[in-house]
Amino acid sequence: MAKMRKKGDLPSKDCATCGKPFAWRKKWAKVWEEVRYCSERCRINKT
């Protein structure tokens, strides 16, 4: 079984719209390099 990671040990990025940091999510595992926004709301309101 895989070891559990602490949330603080996960990689993070800053959102391109709001600038807030957000952490890696399992659903983004294959596309982490392409993720730019922390939420759907920020993606829609991009400037």
SEGUKE-559436 format. One record per residue: residue number from 1; chain; x, z, y of N, C-alpha, C, O in turn. Coordinates in Angstrom, 3 decimals. Last residue first. Layout:
<sites>
{NUM,A,{X,Z,Y},{X,Z,Y},{X,Z,Y},{X,Z,Y}} ...
</sites>
This chain:
<sites>
{47,A,{-8.315,-16.753,36.816},{-8.137,-17.392,38.121},{-6.898,-18.252,38.130},{-6.584,-18.871,39.146}} {46,A,{-10.908,-15.929,34.476},{-9.510,-16.241,34.801},{-9.416,-16.981,36.128},{-10.315,-17.731,36.509}} {45,A,{-13.297,-15.001,33.429},{-13.062,-14.852,34.868},{-11.621,-15.160,35.266},{-11.163,-14.688,36.307}} {44,A,{-13.045,-15.363,30.664},{-14.033,-16.137,31.392},{-13.750,-16.136,32.901},{-13.940,-17.151,33.570}} {43,A,{-11.045,-13.476,30.078},{-10.835,-14.881,29.752},{-11.781,-15.782,30.535},{-11.378,-16.841,31.016}} {42,A,{-12.267,-11.089,30.822},{-11.086,-11.553,31.575},{-10.824,-13.031,31.296},{-10.418,-13.763,32.199}} {41,A,{-14.312,-11.029,28.847},{-14.647,-11.010,30.268},{-13.476,-11.528,31.123},{-13.684,-12.318,32.045}} {40,A,{-12.891,-10.818,26.500},{-13.652,-12.050,26.745},{-14.006,-12.149,28.239},{-13.995,-13.238,28.812}} {39,A,{-9.682,-9.260,27.142},{-11.086,-9.275,26.745},{-11.708,-10.634,27.029},{-11.124,-11.479,27.707}} {38,A,{-7.049,-9.623,27.790},{-7.401,-8.407,27.062},{-8.828,-8.429,26.537},{-9.156,-7.706,25.596}} {37,A,{-5.313,-12.738,27.321},{-6.314,-11.926,28.007},{-6.721,-10.738,27.137},{-6.737,-10.830,25.910}} {36,A,{-3.575,-14.173,25.745},{-3.191,-13.934,27.132},{-4.107,-12.946,27.848},{-3.725,-12.378,28.871}} {35,A,{-2.242,-15.205,22.685},{-3.191,-14.294,23.328},{-2.697,-13.968,24.735},{-1.556,-13.543,24.916}} {34,A,{-0.213,-16.604,21.449},{-1.146,-17.355,22.285},{-2.122,-16.468,23.064},{-2.761,-16.938,24.005}} {33,A,{1.133,-14.816,19.840},{1.893,-15.500,20.889},{0.979,-16.230,21.872},{1.366,-16.449,23.020}} {32,A,{-0.859,-14.093,17.953},{-0.412,-13.131,18.965},{0.345,-13.798,20.116},{0.203,-13.375,21.263}} {31,A,{-2.154,-15.325,15.841},{-2.113,-16.026,17.129},{-1.603,-15.140,18.273},{-1.887,-15.415,19.439}} {30,A,{-2.200,-13.715,13.594},{-1.685,-15.077,13.446},{-1.501,-15.790,14.779},{-0.760,-16.770,14.846}} {29,A,{-3.291,-11.267,14.620},{-2.013,-11.300,13.905},{-1.401,-12.698,13.852},{-0.194,-12.845,14.047}} {28,A,{-5.651,-10.625,15.830},{-4.747,-11.504,16.572},{-3.421,-11.714,15.852},{-2.504,-12.293,16.434}} {27,A,{-6.845,-8.786,14.206},{-7.473,-10.106,14.262},{-6.619,-11.108,15.033},{-6.831,-12.314,14.913}} {26,A,{-5.301,-6.497,14.755},{-5.127,-7.199,13.483},{-5.727,-8.601,13.524},{-5.165,-9.521,12.930}} {25,A,{-3.868,-6.436,18.017},{-4.996,-6.171,17.113},{-4.810,-6.999,15.859},{-4.225,-8.082,15.901}} {24,A,{-1.715,-4.956,20.426},{-1.905,-5.888,19.321},{-3.111,-5.459,18.495},{-3.348,-4.267,18.298}} {23,A,{-3.013,-3.717,23.579},{-2.222,-3.625,22.352},{-2.612,-4.695,21.342},{-3.703,-5.263,21.405}} {22,A,{-2.573,-4.310,27.077},{-3.437,-4.218,25.901},{-2.564,-4.342,24.658},{-1.515,-4.987,24.680}} {21,A,{-2.344,-3.400,30.553},{-1.724,-3.604,29.239},{-2.760,-3.505,28.118},{-3.704,-2.718,28.198}} {20,A,{-3.813,-5.299,33.226},{-3.761,-4.082,32.413},{-3.081,-4.372,31.073},{-3.226,-5.465,30.525}} {19,A,{-4.173,-7.628,34.654},{-2.863,-6.997,34.693},{-2.735,-5.721,33.876},{-1.662,-5.120,33.834}} {18,A,{-6.376,-9.283,34.745},{-6.485,-7.969,35.382},{-5.159,-7.219,35.446},{-5.031,-6.267,36.216}} {17,A,{-5.268,-11.798,33.705},{-6.275,-11.710,34.756},{-6.231,-10.368,35.481},{-6.066,-10.326,36.700}} {16,A,{-3.386,-11.473,31.708},{-3.099,-12.458,32.749},{-4.087,-12.374,33.911},{-3.773,-12.838,35.007}} {15,A,{-2.451,-8.237,30.575},{-3.502,-9.252,30.714},{-3.182,-10.176,31.887},{-2.753,-9.711,32.943}} {14,A,{0.582,-7.601,28.941},{-0.246,-7.388,30.126},{-1.218,-8.548,30.239},{-0.850,-9.703,30.025}} {13,A,{0.977,-6.377,25.554},{1.159,-7.377,26.606},{0.336,-6.952,27.806},{-0.504,-6.057,27.711}} {12,A,{2.594,-4.764,22.741},{1.566,-4.884,23.768},{1.959,-5.950,24.780},{3.114,-6.368,24.853}} {11,A,{3.003,-3.730,19.291},{3.395,-4.497,20.469},{2.255,-4.579,21.471},{1.086,-4.477,21.098}} {10,A,{2.696,-0.279,18.236},{2.272,-1.668,18.178},{2.752,-2.423,19.420},{2.893,-1.826,20.488}} {9,A,{3.235,2.368,18.566},{4.311,1.546,18.014},{3.950,0.063,17.951},{4.807,-0.766,17.644}} {8,A,{0.910,3.605,19.368},{1.992,3.481,20.344},{3.135,2.606,19.874},{3.930,2.142,20.691}} {7,A,{-0.518,3.770,17.003},{-0.948,2.817,18.014},{0.137,2.585,19.058},{0.266,1.477,19.578}} {6,A,{1.507,3.892,14.083},{0.881,4.576,15.206},{0.541,3.546,16.263},{1.246,2.547,16.401}} {5,A,{0.731,2.359,10.981},{1.515,2.410,12.206},{0.756,3.216,13.244},{-0.475,3.219,13.276}} {4,A,{0.924,2.947,7.484},{0.140,2.949,8.716},{1.097,3.025,9.902},{2.141,3.673,9.831}} {3,A,{2.281,0.789,4.999},{2.355,2.005,5.801},{1.507,1.852,7.057},{1.393,0.762,7.617}} {2,A,{0.453,-0.696,2.291},{1.216,-0.795,3.525},{1.201,0.532,4.284},{0.235,1.292,4.217}} {1,A,{0.837,0.000,-1.178},{0.000,0.000,0.000},{0.889,0.000,1.251},{1.950,0.624,1.263}} 
</sites>
